[in-house]
Amino acid sequence: MLKEILSISGKSGLFKLVSQGKNMFLAESLSDKKRIPVYPRDKVVSLGDIAIYTEDEDIPLSVVLTNIKIKENEKPIPFSPNIQPTELRAYFETVLPEFDKERVYPSDIKKIMSWYNLLVASGITDFEKKEEGEEIEGDTLPVDPEESSEK
């Protein structure tokens, strides 16, 4: 699910990939549903490609967002824009105790918290990626597309 959610440098908020063309693609803002063109010169990162530094290995953002969802009972995180770095680190430690305190900056934590709130406000709360053949809402996706067509 997070593979389709994008962060675009220079643009506030998060965007959902709508369609892809030859030299650009179309993205829709999660907050106001406005569609914008995104060109190759724009720096774009998929949330599915982001990982958080820990003492041992990098943890995918989907795991961190799922931990936040469990902690907050699928509700937005109540935090002030003027929250202190020590408070940010203390909160993040409850979500991901083993995060690398030297390489994960308070601005990163604040961004993750803001992203979580945007995703929840948009109705996106399933952060784990679904693989082919895995159950989704009671149905299974066929591994081979030919298997799903009736003969």
N, C-alpha and C positions, 0 to 999 in steps of 0.2 A: 504493500500500500504506500509506503513512504517513498518508493522509487518515483512515483508520479508527482510528489510534492517537491517544489523547488524553492530555493532561496536565490534571489537574483541581486547581485551586487549593485548598489545604488538605488534600489527600490525597497521600500519598507514593506514588511509583511511577508507572507508566503503565497506561493502560486501553485496552481494545479496545471499540469501539462494537458492541453486540450487537443492540439493537432501539431503535426510536424511536417514541414515542407522541405524543399531542397536547400534553401539558404536561410531559413528562419523557422521558428515555430511559434505557436500561439499559446499563451498562458493566461489563466484566469485567476484573479486575486481571490483568496479565500475570504477576505473580509468584506469587500464591496462588489464582488462578482464581475468587475470590469475586466475585459480582455485586452491584452497588450501583445504586440509582436516582440519577439526576442531574437536578436541577431547574433551571429558568431562572435562579434566583438564584446558582447556582454558576458560577464563572468557568472556562470550558473552552476549551482551545486544541488544535487538531489539529496534529500534528507536520508535516503536509503544508503548513500555512500559515506555518511559521516560516522565516525567512531570517536569515542571518548578515551583519553589516555588513562590507564590505571598503572599500578605498580608492576603488574605482571604482563598483561596483554591489553590490547585495545578492545573496548566493549562497544558494540553497535549502538547507535542512537536509539534504535527501536527498543532495546532492552531497558535503557535509561528511561525513556518515555513510558514504557509499561510499568516500571517501578514507581514512577511519579503517579501514574493513573491509580495504582493500587493504594499508594499512600494517601492520595487526595480523594479516593472514592469516586473517580471519574468526574470530579468537579474542578473548576479552574483554581490555580494557585493564587491565594490572596497575598500579594506583595506590592510594596510601594515602589515607584520608580526611583526613589531616593534611598533604597535599601543599602545598608553598609556591606562592604566586602566580607567582613567576618560573619555576618548573618547569612549571606549567600553561600559561603563555604560550609557553614553549620547545617543549613538546609540540605545542600547537595550531599553532604556526608551521610545524612539519613537515607538518601536515595541510592547512593553508590559509595559505600564506605571506603572502598579501595582506590578511589580516583587519585590521580597524581596531582598533588597540591602545588607542585612547581610548574607544571605544564598546562594545567586547566586554570585559566584566569577567571576572575569574578565576572568579567564581561561575557565570557563564554557561558557561564552558568546562567547569567541573566538572560542571554539570548535563548538558551534552551528552555528556560521557564516561560519566556514570552511565546516561543514557538508552541509549547505545550498548550498554553492558554488559547492561542489562535486555532490550533487543531481541534480542541474540545469545543470551542465556540462554533466551529464549522461542522460539528457533528462527526468528526473523525476521531475515533477512540480505539480502533484496531490497528496497533502499531507493528505487530508481528507480521513478517512477510509470509505469504502463503505460497507453498510450492505446488507444482502440478501433482495431481493425485491426492492432495490433502483435502480434508472435508471443509467445506465452506457453507454455512447455514444448512447443514443436513445433507447437502448434495456433494458428490465427489466430482472433481474435474477429471476427464479422461486424459491419460498420458498421450495417447495417439488420437489426433483429431478424427481419423477415419473411423475409430471405434464408436464415436458419438453419433455418426450419421446412420439413419435407419435405412435398411436395405430392402 
